């Protein structure tokens, strides 16, 4: 694992989190994932490859 990013608080979006992960991508990549709360349910999305693969897996959820 090359880097870990965590965010809490109001007004933080998945897009913010993905942006922070992109800033770490220069350190190397093999996989990425996010976990977030949506309607009191923890959702976990993982992907292999660059951050753009994670964005593809997130689909519309990136706007949450």
FENPECOR-V634400 format. One record per backbone hydrogen bond with DSSP energy under -1.0 kcal/mol. CO is the residue of the C=O (numbers start at 1). NH is the residue of the N-H. If there is no record, write none. Layout:
co & nh
CO & NH
CO & NH
This chain:
co & nh
13 & 17
14 & 18
15 & 19
16 & 20
17 & 21
18 & 22
19 & 23
21 & 24
24 & 27
25 & 28
30 & 49
32 & 47
34 & 45
36 & 43
41 & 38
43 & 36
45 & 34
47 & 32
50 & 53
51 & 55
52 & 56
53 & 57
54 & 58
55 & 59
58 & 61
59 & 62
60 & 63
61 & 64
